[in-house]
Amino acid sequence: MTLLVTGCAGFIGSAYCRYVLKHHPEDAIIGLDALTYSGNLSTIADLQESSRFSFVQARIEDEAAVSDVVKSGSVSAIVNFAAETHNDRSILEDADFLTTNVIGVSKLLKVVRGCGVQKMVQVSTDEVYGAAPHGKFTEDSPLLPNTPYSASKAAGDLQCRAHFKTFGTPVIITRGGNSYGPFQYPEKLISFFAVRLLQDKKVPLYGDGSQVREWIHVMDHAAGIDCALRSGTPGEIYNIGTENERKNSEITRVLLDLLSKPESLIKQIEDPRKGAHDVRYSMDSSKLRSLGWKPQVDFDRGLRETIAWYDEHESWWKPICDRPEYQQFVARFYGPGLGEDL
């Protein structure tokens, strides 16, 4: 089988490509990425050494370009990771989020239908459900997104539902928790805090850090997506959760301990989300588990290995952190005391 993996040069997309190449030696991958700020060729350097992986630079919004790739490559399935994904950036400017996460998804669905692709997986997020003060989200929970980012992902999911209902487009949706692991662009909590602490720079903790997130190692997330692709049913949604819930403050202090850094490097800042910051995410993933998937990576071990990876791979993340665009974003969003020490 030949897969088209969009967003292949990003964090979860590249991990998924590694998973497929390792576990499905009969498969080939065409990786497609626009190489925007968070997509880096350095992230897929190892993948490009494989004869079963080829790369195309294009945007998913370019329907003609994607159609050409699908036809020329005899693509059987599309797994869509291409997305703008950072809540904080969406608060500053949401146009790119709407373009990629809504229009781009719609274009991909047209390609699936027009080119006879057998299946598409839309990789989404638990954030489309909004906050879960109590209990767990199921696949039937209402969509109540609370940020421009999560609203754009919800809109993309609804495009998938509409295309399945209207045209019978064979699309599956997965919704994963907060992923962590190697090669994550340093703007999410674990990757961002890790590279800053490695440089003895302060880390921004919103309020008292009581927000609870459900954490999943990127390779467990990749395995869950692959299970949905190969064993899931078109038109269905599958949550990919671990029940590993941790407060942001707990994660921060574990990172300090792992790197032997003082608590003085924590800088509590005002939450920029003027509405309520989602207090907790938690998902019931029994539907996907019934297909044979379950997480394999112990969180404590996975986090230790992840932090060790960042410690050993400064050559990957330092060029990113040195970019003017990256520095300007940190200074603009997190304010004095953080941006100024870059």
Secondary structure, 3 states (H helix, E strand, C coil): CEEEEECCCCHHHHHHHHHHHHHCCCCEEEEEECCCCCCCHHHHCCHHHCCCEEEEECCCCCHHHHHHHHHHHCCCEEEECCCCCCHHHHHHCCHHHHHHHHHHHHHHHHHHHHHCCCEEEEEEEHHHHCCCCCCCECCCCCCCCCCHHHHHHHHHHHHHHHHHHHHCCCEEEEEECEEECCCCCCCCHHHHHHHHHHCCCCEEEECCCCCEEEEEEHHHHHHHHHHHHHHCCCCCEEEECCCCEEEHHHHHHHHHHHHCCCHHHEEEECCCCCCCCCCECCECCHHHHCCCCCCCCCHHHHHHHHHHHHHHCHHHHHHHHCCHHHHHHHHHHHCCCCHHHC
